[in-house]
Structure formats: C-alpha cells, structure tokens
Amino acid sequence: MKKLVVYGQPECTDYLRTRDQLNQLGVEFDFVDILEDKEAADRAETLASTKSSPVVVFPDETWIVEPSNEALETMLTEKNILSAH
C-alpha cells in the first residue's frame, strides 16, 4: 500500500502539528521538504491552489491542505487508513 505524502516546510508549525498527529496515530508517511525540492513545491501548490502547507496527499491521490487535527483524523478514517474510534 502506498504511504501518505506530506508536502511541507520542516519548521512550519502546521506541518509539525500534522507530523506529530500522524506519528501519534501510527500512520506512516513520506515527508517532502518544499523548501529543498522546487518540483515538489510546484506540485503541492498546484494541488492546493495556494502556497499553503502542509499538503497531505493520500494513497488514492486525494489531498487536504492545512488540515485541523479533527479534519485529518476524519479523512484517515474515511479512507480506511485508521479504524474508527
């Protein structure tokens, strides 16, 4: 199964919050630093239609931008990445 991909900036508080939540939930993901990878930054901006980050891309290629903890957990559950609590 493909992992989630999180596009973001390593020092961004929204990314750090999202990273911590995914780690606490035991969800594996790949991080792509958009400050170091211009092509990845362009992809994230195209998906999000904005320069906001993080952009969380799910295995089915859907995404969510700057998710709240609740919104991210809901998406993870809806996509069967997390079991319903």
C-alpha positions in Angstrom: 0.0 0.0 0.0 1.2 3.5 -0.8 2.0 5.8 2.0 0.7 9.2 2.6 2.9 12.0 1.3 3.1 15.2 3.3 4.5 18.3 1.4 5.6 21.0 3.8 8.3 23.1 5.4 10.2 21.4 8.2 9.9 24.3 10.6 6.3 25.1 9.9 4.1 24.8 12.9 1.2 23.4 10.9 3.5 20.7 9.5 4.9 19.9 12.9 1.4 19.5 14.3 0.4 17.3 11.4 3.6 15.2 11.7 3.1 14.8 15.4 -0.5 13.7 14.9 0.3 11.2 12.2 3.1 9.8 14.4 0.8 9.5 17.4 -1.8 7.7 15.3 0.9 5.4 13.9 0.3 6.4 10.3 3.4 6.1 8.1 4.1 8.9 5.7 6.8 10.3 3.5 7.8 14.0 4.1 8.8 16.1 1.1 10.5 19.4 2.0 9.1 22.0 -0.4 12.0 24.4 0.5 14.5 21.9 -0.9 12.6 20.5 -3.8 11.2 23.1 -6.2 9.4 20.5 -8.3 7.6 19.1 -5.2 6.8 22.7 -4.2 5.2 23.3 -7.6 3.2 20.0 -7.3 1.9 21.0 -3.8 1.0 24.4 -5.0 -0.9 23.0 -8.0 -2.8 20.6 -5.8 -3.6 23.1 -3.1 -4.2 26.1 -5.5 -2.2 28.1 -2.9 1.2 28.1 -1.4 -0.2 26.9 1.9 1.3 23.9 3.6 1.2 21.2 4.7 -0.5 19.4 1.8 -1.3 15.8 2.8 -1.7 13.5 -0.2 -3.5 10.2 0.4 -2.7 7.0 -1.4 -5.8 7.5 -3.7 -4.3 10.8 -4.8 -6.8 13.0 -2.9 -5.5 15.6 -0.6 -6.2 18.1 2.2 -4.4 21.4 2.8 -3.5 22.7 6.3 -5.8 20.2 8.0 -7.0 20.6 11.5 -6.4 17.5 13.7 -10.1 16.7 13.5 -10.3 17.0 9.7 -7.2 14.9 9.2 -8.4 12.1 11.5 -11.8 12.2 9.8 -10.1 11.8 6.4 -7.8 9.0 7.6 -10.9 7.1 9.0 -12.9 7.7 5.8 -10.1 6.3 3.7 -9.7 3.3 5.9 -6.2 4.3 7.0 -7.4 4.5 10.6 -10.0 2.4 12.2 -13.0 4.3 13.5 -12.5 5.2 17.2 
